[in-house]
Every structure is written in structure tokens, then in C-alpha cells.
């Protein structure tokens, strides 16, 4: 019997804040079914709803038992593919989610640690993307909206499977969203797909984190 290929679970969000498109789902959809470095990509669309996105992701973790997980989301004010380093146990929504909820100053999981570190080789991914000419950066905060909550839930949910690389990457707006996101810098879908494909390849290759300086003063 042949062993099933390892699965890379790639999640993206449905559109939110009245938009019609979310690059995170477009990228996940574009990579769905591909084989990258011997890993098979399974794409999962998540609702932009507090609580629900985490629940749907947990179900998928149980179903697929993935070898790696990359969760994607839109950060409309960014100009690069942003690998998030930290998830905070804090929800403070500056707008309503897609179910109309706007929780303020509540934990994702009461009593759980305040911060959880990514389990992606974040610096190695950024270095590789930059070497390919793509705009990529490290980020110290995934915000306090649904993406941060999802990242926290992902890392907490996998706490007993420490060997599974997992984390969150924020994406800049697509060119067709540029007018709605004047603070961001749009990136074509093809570049976003290329960047996330490269990141998946690094995970499949079992690449280690690079311990080059990448910190910030503020
Ligand atoms: N971005 C939002 C939630 C869904 C998405 O794609 C965020 O950054 O929290």
C-alpha cells in the first residue's frame, strides 16, 4: 500500500467589510490540489466570524491531520506578504465581523497564555521570497480581529503536535482592491500565489528557521 502524501492545509478567508473578494481565499483556491515538494495542498475557506473560523479550522485539523498549516488573511494596509510572528490572546474588533459581532477586550481562550509564537520558519520564508524579488516582511502583530483570533486558535489547537509547522501570513490587497485600501500597496494575485507556493515548498523541505537579525525598535 502506498502511503498517502502529506497534506498542507491552506486556509483563506471569505470577503469581509463589504468587499467582494479576499486575496487570501483567491491564493488558497489557486494552489488547491497542487503538489508542492511532495506535499498536497488542501484549501479551506473560513468564515470571517469570531469563533466560527476557529471551529471550522479545528474540524479540518481533525479531518486532514496535516503535515503543515498555513493560514492566510488580508491586511489591507500592508504592502508586502507579511509573515506573522505572534498571536495574541486578545480580541478587540474595530469593526463588525460577517455575523455582526464586535467583541471588545475579551480573550480568545480564557486562561490561556497571552502570546503564542508562530511555528513557521518566518525569517527563512521572508528571506526566500525577497530573494525571488517578491515584497515580503516579518510582522510582530496580526492585529486583534478575526485573523489574530484564528492564528491563536490554530497554534493553541496544535499545541500537542509540536512538530507540525503552522502559522499565519497576511497578504496585501489585490490591484482591484487598491482604491479601497489607500494605506496598502497592492500586489498582483500571481505574485501572491508564487510567494505562498514558495513558503509551502520550504515547509515541505523541512527548512529550519534562520536566526538572522529581524527585530524592530518599535
Ligand atoms: N483579514 C481580517 C479577517 C479576515 C481577513 O482576511 C484580519 O486581518 O483580521
Boltz pocket constraint, residues with backbone or C-beta under 6 A from the ligand:
constraints:
  - pocket:
      binder: B
      contacts: [[A, 13], [A, 14], [A, 16], [A, 22], [A, 24], [A, 48], [A, 72], [A, 73], [A, 74], [A, 75], [A, 142], [A, 143], [A, 145], [A, 146], [A, 147], [A, 148]]
      max_distance: 6.0
